[in-house]
Amino acid sequence: MPHRCHLLGVDEGLQSFVTRWIALEHLYIYTPEWRQLDSTANEMSLLSDRIHWCTRLITLSCPMLDWATWKHLSHLPTLLNLEIEQGRNDSPSLSKQDIVNLSFLNITSLLFHDLYDAADIITVIQHSQFPSLKEFKFNARYISPEDAEQLFHALSRCKACRTLKEITICSFDERYRVPQNSEPLTPIPYFLCFTQLRSLRLTFHNSHIHLDNDMLLQAMSTWPHIRALEIKNSASYAPSSEISLRELFTALSLCPKLHTLRVPINVATIDIDPDAEPMQHTSLRSLALKLSESQIANAKTIARIIYAWLPRVNQVRNPYGMNWAQVNRYLGSLGRATVPYVRRASL
C-alpha cells in the first residue's frame, strides 16, 4: 500500500485514489498555472472532502483549504508538515461564519507560497496555535502594511515562542508600493519572544522595515543562537535606519554563530577607531549593507575596519547600486597584501 502520492491538480481522480489509500502519509497536490484559471469553489470543496479520508498524514502540500479541512487537520496527531499554495488572485475565500479556534499540536513546518490574498491565511493563524512549530514561511505577492502588522502579531501569539527557529516572510511585488512617507513596518519587537530563533529573513519590496541601534541590540541579545538575519527593503525606499558601525559590531558580539547578515546602515559618521584592537567575529561570511546615505565618506577606513573585525568577509554585497564598490576594492587589496600570513588563510 503506497504511503506517498504526487497529483497534478484537483480532479475527480482524487476521490478514487484516497478511498483506496486511506493509509496515505505524504500527499502533494500541485496546480500548474494553466489550470489555476479553471479553479472553482467546487474544487476546494472536492479537495477538502477527499483530504478528510486521510487520517495518517505526515506531510500535506496542496491549494487553499476551507475551515472544515483546517479543523480536520488540527485533529491529526501525525501531521508534521503543511504547505499551502494559493496560486491565483480570485481563489474562494474562507467563510468567516465557520471560524473556530484550532490547535495543531505537532506541526513543525508551516509554509505558504504564492499568496495573492494574505488575509485568509492571516485569519487562520490568528485563530490557531502551533506549539511545536519550528519553521514558518509566508511568501505573498503583496502584503499591505495593515496585514503585515496583523501577521507579525498573530505569529507572536501562536504559542511557538519556545520552538520556532526559522521565519521567512516575503512580499515581493513592487507594483503595489506604499507611499514614501508611510509608517515603516516594525516586525522585530513582535519576534523577540522567539528565543530559539536561528534564521530571520524579511523581504518587503513594496514597503520598508524600521531597524535602529536599540532594536538591533535587543534582538541580538534575545537571539543568541541566530545564524542568519536578512532585512530586505525595496530599492525605492530610503532605509529607515540609525544603525551605526559601532552598534553593528556590538550587536555582532552578542551572536557568535551568525554567518549571514543583511541590514541597512548609516556610515555618515565612522564611530570606530580603525587602529583599535578589533573584537573579531569569525563566523560571519556573508555581509550585505544598504546605506541610508548615497555616498560612503571614507571607503578606505571602512574597509580597514571590516577587514580587521570580520576576517571571513571578503566583500560587502551590494544590494542596490555601486556604493560599496570602492570599499570592496580596498578589501581586495588588503587581502592580497596579507596573503602570505596566517590571519585569513587559517580561518
Backbone torsions as a table, in degrees:
resi	resn	phi	psi	omega
1	MET	NA	122.5	-176.5
2	PRO	-67.7	146.8	178.4
3	HIS	-112.8	-2.0	-176.7
4	ARG	-138.2	140.3	179.4
5	CYS	-148.8	140.6	173.7
6	HIS	-119.0	124.2	-179.9
7	LEU	-121.0	142.5	179.2
8	LEU	-98.6	87.7	177.3
9	GLY	96.3	168.4	179.3
10	VAL	-100.5	119.3	178.3
11	ASP	-151.4	-177.9	-176.1
12	GLU	-64.4	-24.4	178.3
13	GLY	-60.3	-23.9	179.3
14	LEU	-62.6	-32.5	-177.6
15	GLN	-64.2	-51.0	-178.3
16	SER	-64.9	-33.7	-179.6
17	PHE	-64.9	-51.0	-173.3
18	VAL	-69.6	-36.7	179.0
19	THR	-65.9	-25.3	178.3
20	ARG	-85.2	-31.3	-172.2
21	TRP	-121.7	66.4	-179.1
22	ILE	-65.3	-23.4	-178.7
23	ALA	-82.2	12.1	-178.1
24	LEU	-57.2	135.1	-179.4
25	GLU	-110.2	-29.6	-177.3
26	HIS	-132.4	115.0	-177.4
27	LEU	-124.2	124.7	179.9
28	TYR	-123.5	119.8	-179.8
29	ILE	-120.5	115.1	-177.2
30	TYR	-104.4	143.8	175.5
31	THR	-123.5	97.5	-179.9
32	PRO	-63.0	158.7	-174.0
33	GLU	-58.7	-36.3	-177.1
34	TRP	-70.0	-14.1	177.5
35	ARG	-101.4	-15.3	-176.5
36	GLN	-64.7	-30.8	-178.3
37	LEU	-65.8	-22.6	-179.1
38	ASP	-95.4	1.0	-178.0
39	SER	-68.5	143.1	-177.9
40	THR	-137.5	172.8	174.6
41	ALA	-62.6	-28.9	178.3
42	ASN	-64.2	-37.6	178.2
43	GLU	-66.3	-39.0	175.4
44	MET	-61.1	-41.1	178.9
45	SER	-65.1	-42.2	178.4
46	LEU	-62.9	-46.6	178.7
47	LEU	-58.4	-47.5	-178.0
48	SER	-62.7	-41.7	179.7
49	ASP	-62.0	-42.4	-177.5
50	ARG	-71.1	-36.7	-179.7
51	ILE	-64.3	-26.1	177.7
52	HIS	-63.8	-20.3	175.6
53	TRP	-73.4	-22.1	-175.3
54	CYS	-87.7	113.3	-176.7
55	THR	-115.8	2.2	-178.9
56	ARG	-126.7	21.9	-175.8
57	LEU	-62.3	136.0	170.2
58	ILE	-104.9	-40.3	-179.7
59	THR	-129.3	132.0	175.2
60	LEU	-133.9	124.7	174.7
61	SER	-127.0	119.8	-171.5
62	CYS	-162.6	173.3	173.0
63	PRO	-69.1	-178.3	-176.2
64	MET	-57.8	144.9	-176.3
65	LEU	-113.4	159.8	174.5
66	ASP	-90.8	174.4	-175.2
67	TRP	-63.2	-36.3	-179.1
68	ALA	-61.0	-37.4	-179.4
69	THR	-75.9	-37.8	173.5
70	TRP	-57.0	-42.0	179.5
71	LYS	-65.0	-42.2	177.8
72	HIS	-60.0	-44.8	-178.4
73	LEU	-65.4	-31.7	179.4
74	SER	-66.5	-16.5	179.8
75	HIS	-95.8	2.8	-179.3
76	LEU	-95.3	106.8	-179.7
77	PRO	-70.5	-15.4	-178.7
78	THR	-82.7	-20.4	-171.9
79	LEU	-70.7	121.1	-179.4
80	LEU	-113.8	-33.8	-172.7
81	ASN	-127.9	124.0	180.0
82	LEU	-129.6	126.9	-178.7
83	GLU	-131.0	124.7	-178.0
84	ILE	-119.3	132.4	176.1
85	GLU	-123.9	115.6	-178.7
86	GLN	-74.3	-54.4	167.1
87	GLY	72.9	3.9	177.3
88	ARG	-159.9	155.6	-172.5
89	ASN	-92.7	3.2	177.8
90	ASP	-133.9	34.1	178.9
91	SER	-68.3	152.1	-178.3
92	PRO	-58.9	138.4	-179.4
93	SER	-85.4	157.1	175.6
94	LEU	-70.6	142.3	176.7
95	SER	-78.4	117.9	-176.7
96	LYS	-66.7	-22.3	-179.0
97	GLN	-72.9	-14.1	-178.8
98	ASP	-97.6	6.0	-174.9
99	ILE	-63.6	129.8	174.1
100	VAL	-136.7	160.5	176.1
101	ASN	-84.0	133.1	-173.3
102	LEU	-123.7	155.3	175.0
103	SER	-134.5	118.2	178.8
104	PHE	-103.3	91.9	-166.5
105	LEU	-65.0	-33.4	-169.5
106	ASN	-118.2	0.8	178.8
107	ILE	-64.3	126.7	178.9
108	THR	-107.7	-22.6	-177.9
109	SER	-130.5	122.6	-178.3
110	LEU	-129.4	111.7	-172.6
111	LEU	-125.0	135.1	176.1
112	PHE	-126.6	129.3	-175.5
113	HIS	-127.3	149.4	169.4
114	ASP	53.9	46.0	-178.0
115	LEU	-83.2	129.2	173.1
116	TYR	-91.6	-35.9	-179.5
117	ASP	-124.4	104.4	-175.8
118	ALA	-75.8	-15.7	-170.7
119	ALA	-60.2	-43.1	-177.6
120	ASP	-63.7	-43.8	-179.3
121	ILE	-66.4	-39.0	177.4
122	ILE	-61.8	-39.0	177.0
123	THR	-60.3	-43.0	177.7
124	VAL	-59.6	-47.1	-178.3
125	ILE	-64.9	-37.9	179.5
126	GLN	-61.7	-27.0	-176.5
127	HIS	-110.1	21.4	-176.7
128	SER	-132.5	155.2	173.0
129	GLN	-121.8	139.7	-179.2
130	PHE	-132.7	73.2	-171.8
131	PRO	-69.5	-7.7	178.3
132	SER	-113.4	6.4	-172.1
133	LEU	-64.3	131.4	177.7
134	LYS	-115.7	-30.5	-175.9
135	GLU	-131.2	130.9	178.7
136	PHE	-134.2	124.7	176.1
137	LYS	-130.3	136.7	-176.6
138	PHE	-139.6	98.3	-177.8
139	ASN	-110.1	114.6	-176.2
140	ALA	-125.7	151.7	173.5
141	ARG	-62.3	-42.6	-178.9
142	TYR	-153.2	132.7	172.6
143	ILE	-122.1	118.3	178.4
144	SER	-66.9	156.7	177.3
145	PRO	-55.4	-38.4	179.5
146	GLU	-65.1	-45.8	178.6
147	ASP	-65.5	-37.1	-179.6
148	ALA	-61.3	-47.1	179.4
149	GLU	-63.5	-37.2	176.3
150	GLN	-64.4	-39.7	178.2
151	LEU	-63.8	-47.0	178.8
152	PHE	-57.3	-45.3	-178.2
153	HIS	-65.6	-44.4	-178.6
154	ALA	-62.9	-41.5	-179.8
155	LEU	-63.8	-37.9	-179.5
156	SER	-70.1	-15.8	-177.5
157	ARG	-107.9	11.3	-173.2
158	CYS	-93.7	18.5	173.7
159	LYS	68.3	27.9	-179.5
160	ALA	-112.6	19.1	-173.9
161	CYS	-61.3	-31.0	-176.2
162	ARG	-95.1	-4.4	-173.9
163	THR	-121.7	-30.9	-171.2
164	LEU	-67.4	126.7	-176.9
165	LYS	-115.3	-26.9	-175.7
166	GLU	-131.2	125.9	176.1
167	ILE	-127.0	125.1	173.8
168	THR	-131.1	121.6	177.8
169	ILE	-131.0	127.7	-175.1
170	CYS	-136.0	130.2	170.5
171	SER	-123.3	103.2	-160.5
172	PHE	-112.3	2.1	-178.8
173	ASP	-94.1	110.6	-175.8
174	GLU	-76.5	-4.0	-179.3
175	ARG	-72.0	-15.6	-176.7
176	TYR	-113.3	54.4	-177.1
177	ARG	-74.5	140.2	173.3
178	VAL	-79.8	158.5	-180.0
179	PRO	-59.0	151.1	-177.4
180	GLN	-57.7	-33.3	-176.6
181	ASN	-90.2	12.4	179.1
182	SER	-70.0	154.9	176.4
183	GLU	-64.7	136.4	178.5
184	PRO	-70.9	158.4	175.8
185	LEU	-75.1	150.0	-178.1
186	THR	-130.6	67.0	-177.5
187	PRO	-74.2	-30.0	-171.1
188	ILE	-56.9	-47.8	-180.0
189	PRO	-57.5	-33.7	178.7
190	TYR	-65.7	-31.8	-171.6
191	PHE	-93.3	2.1	179.4
192	LEU	-66.3	-17.5	179.6
193	CYS	-73.2	-17.4	-176.2
194	PHE	-87.3	84.2	-172.0
195	THR	-72.9	-15.6	179.6
196	GLN	-99.3	14.2	-173.3
197	LEU	-61.0	131.1	177.0
198	ARG	-109.0	-31.0	-174.7
199	SER	-145.0	127.3	174.8
200	LEU	-130.6	115.0	179.8
201	ARG	-126.5	113.9	-177.9
202	LEU	-121.4	121.4	-179.2
203	THR	-126.0	117.7	177.5
204	PHE	-130.0	96.4	-178.9
205	HIS	-78.5	-10.0	-178.4
206	ASN	-118.6	14.9	179.3
207	SER	-156.6	-167.0	179.2
208	HIS	-145.7	151.8	-174.0
209	ILE	-112.7	133.7	178.8
210	HIS	-86.5	135.1	176.7
211	LEU	-149.0	126.3	178.8
212	ASP	-129.1	178.7	-176.5
213	ASN	-56.4	-51.3	-176.6
214	ASP	-62.6	-40.9	-179.2
215	MET	-65.2	-42.8	179.9
216	LEU	-65.2	-43.7	179.6
217	LEU	-63.7	-41.7	178.9
218	GLN	-64.7	-40.4	179.8
219	ALA	-63.9	-48.1	-176.6
220	MET	-67.5	-31.6	176.9
221	SER	-73.8	-22.5	179.0
222	THR	-87.5	-27.4	-177.0
223	TRP	-113.4	68.7	-176.6
224	PRO	-67.0	-16.5	-177.7
225	HIS	-98.6	4.6	-172.1
226	ILE	-65.2	138.2	178.9
227	ARG	-108.2	-31.1	-175.8
228	ALA	-141.5	129.3	175.0
229	LEU	-132.7	115.1	-178.1
230	GLU	-132.6	117.0	176.7
231	ILE	-113.8	111.2	-176.3
232	LYS	-117.5	118.9	175.7
233	ASN	-106.1	168.0	174.8
234	SER	-65.8	147.1	176.3
235	ALA	-66.0	-15.9	-176.4
236	SER	-81.2	-12.0	-176.5
237	TYR	-109.0	134.3	172.6
238	ALA	-67.2	135.4	-178.4
239	PRO	-57.9	134.8	174.0
240	SER	-90.1	76.0	-170.3
241	SER	-138.4	141.1	171.1
242	GLU	-126.1	26.1	-178.7
243	ILE	-76.5	123.1	178.4
244	SER	-98.9	166.9	177.9
245	LEU	-60.2	-44.9	-178.1
246	ARG	-58.9	-48.1	-178.0
247	GLU	-71.2	-29.2	175.6
248	LEU	-61.8	-47.4	-179.3
249	PHE	-71.9	-31.1	174.1
250	THR	-63.2	-42.9	178.3
251	ALA	-63.9	-39.8	179.8
252	LEU	-61.9	-34.4	-179.4
253	SER	-65.8	-17.4	-179.0
254	LEU	-88.9	-10.1	-177.7
255	CYS	-134.3	78.8	-172.6
256	PRO	-66.2	-14.8	-177.9
257	LYS	-96.5	0.2	-177.9
258	LEU	-64.4	127.5	178.6
259	HIS	-117.3	-14.8	-179.1
260	THR	-135.1	126.7	-179.4
261	LEU	-137.7	130.6	175.4
262	ARG	-141.8	108.7	-177.5
263	VAL	-145.3	160.7	170.8
264	PRO	-78.9	152.8	-176.2
265	ILE	-146.7	155.9	176.5
266	ASN	-118.7	112.9	-179.8
267	VAL	-116.8	27.0	176.2
268	ALA	-60.4	-32.5	175.7
269	THR	-122.2	127.8	178.1
270	ILE	-91.3	107.2	-173.4
271	ASP	-104.9	26.8	174.1
272	ILE	-126.8	135.3	176.6
273	ASP	-76.6	114.4	-177.8
274	PRO	-64.6	-16.5	179.9
275	ASP	-95.9	-3.0	179.3
276	ALA	-72.4	157.1	177.6
277	GLU	-64.6	120.1	-175.3
278	PRO	-76.9	148.2	169.3
279	MET	-100.4	95.3	-170.4
280	GLN	-71.5	139.3	171.9
281	HIS	-108.1	108.1	-169.4
282	THR	-95.2	1.8	179.2
283	SER	-97.3	-29.7	-174.7
284	LEU	-66.7	125.5	179.7
285	ARG	-117.4	-34.0	-175.3
286	SER	-117.0	119.0	-177.0
287	LEU	-128.3	122.7	175.4
288	ALA	-129.4	125.6	-176.5
289	LEU	-127.7	129.2	175.9
290	LYS	-102.4	128.0	-174.5
291	LEU	-80.3	142.6	171.2
292	SER	-87.5	-10.9	172.7
293	GLU	-117.6	152.4	-174.3
294	SER	-75.0	-22.6	-176.2
295	GLN	-124.7	155.3	174.4
296	ILE	-102.7	122.4	-171.9
297	ALA	-66.1	-46.3	-174.8
298	ASN	-136.9	84.6	-174.8
299	ALA	-62.3	-36.9	-177.1
300	LYS	-66.0	-42.7	180.0
301	THR	-65.4	-42.9	179.3
302	ILE	-63.7	-39.3	178.2
303	ALA	-62.6	-41.5	178.2
304	ARG	-61.7	-40.5	-179.5
305	ILE	-66.4	-47.4	-179.7
306	ILE	-62.6	-41.6	-178.9
307	TYR	-63.0	-39.5	-176.7
308	ALA	-78.9	-36.3	-173.2
309	TRP	-92.4	-25.9	-176.1
310	LEU	-125.3	77.7	-170.7
311	PRO	-65.5	-16.8	179.0
312	ARG	-98.0	-0.8	177.9
313	VAL	-92.5	115.1	-179.0
314	ASN	-92.7	-20.3	176.5
315	GLN	-160.0	157.3	173.4
316	VAL	-92.3	118.8	179.2
317	ARG	-66.7	144.8	-170.0
318	ASN	-107.6	89.3	-178.0
319	PRO	-58.5	-41.1	-177.4
320	TYR	-141.0	128.2	173.5
321	GLY	76.3	-166.9	-173.4
322	MET	-115.1	21.9	-172.0
323	ASN	-63.3	-28.1	-176.7
324	TRP	-98.0	4.0	-175.9
325	ALA	-60.7	-43.4	-178.5
326	GLN	-68.5	-39.5	176.1
327	VAL	-59.3	-42.7	-178.9
328	ASN	-66.9	-32.9	176.2
329	ARG	-65.5	-42.0	177.0
330	TYR	-65.0	-39.9	177.1
331	LEU	-60.2	-41.3	178.4
332	GLY	-63.5	-41.5	-179.9
333	SER	-68.7	-36.7	176.5
334	LEU	-63.8	-39.4	178.5
335	GLY	-65.1	-42.6	179.1
336	ARG	-65.6	-33.5	-177.8
337	ALA	-70.0	-22.3	-176.2
338	THR	-116.2	17.6	-179.7
339	VAL	-52.9	-42.7	-178.0
340	PRO	-66.5	-16.2	-173.2
341	TYR	-86.8	163.6	-176.0
342	VAL	-80.2	-18.4	-167.6
343	ARG	-47.5	-55.2	-177.3
344	ARG	-96.3	-31.4	-176.8
345	ALA	-63.1	-29.6	-176.6
346	SER	-85.8	-8.9	-174.8
347	LEU	-95.4	NA	NA
